[in-house]
């Protein structure tokens, strides 16, 4: 299987496809829309680049010169690739630039370290059973009321973040560290899954983006009727739509286009 790959670069001369062999172990995993890592260049100049699979085929005219795809990173839909191709043709830009617009926000950077990473936080847990700790409280090994407050808060909220523990118990990092040093608490670093779309209400956005029945103002009607008259009479004419910022010129154009078509 041969994959047609667009290199993720803005250079105009790279705005074309390059053929690569699909390794046996990646067959079935690499599809149109796959984001892949591929070797690019020759000799000492060869380097690993990121690319997007925009087509699959069985034969190539460069059979003896082909290199193999190294790894699959992400998968887009066929429709997204087709949309990217249309956008590139429509707006005279690189296909790779349009494909990147289809990627999830936070994952577009070619340098992995600069992408949105899983957030790590330091969480606090009891290092002993509460019965063991309460015994030491009773035997006066733990005398500080602040230490007791910290321990009982962690007991009821195991896995609490250090910052929250400080805020709710009015303690300092040094207090927590002392309890850890003495074997009462332990700090564990945990990952928090970060989704760049979590903060966005997708359903609300979709609802707002639904086309509503638009009502033209008197000025918009006058502009629309002039355009409509020329179209009906097959008169080719250029129109300049004038209006100050915020006067909904785009809305007028959209309404005129949808009504006429």
ABEGO torsion letter per residue (X at the ends): XBBBBBBBBABAAABBBBBBBBBAAABGABBBGBBBBBBBEBEAABBBBBBBBABBBABBAAAAABBBBABBABBBBAAAAAAAAAAAAAAGBBAAAAAAAABBBGAABABAAABBBBBBBBBBBBABBAAAAAAAAAAGABABAAAAAAAAAAAABBGBBAAAAAAAAGBBAAAAAAAAAAGABBBBBBBBBBBAAAABBAAAAAAAABBBBBBBBAAAAAAAAAAAAAAAAGBBBBBBBBBBBGAGAAAAAAAAAAAAX
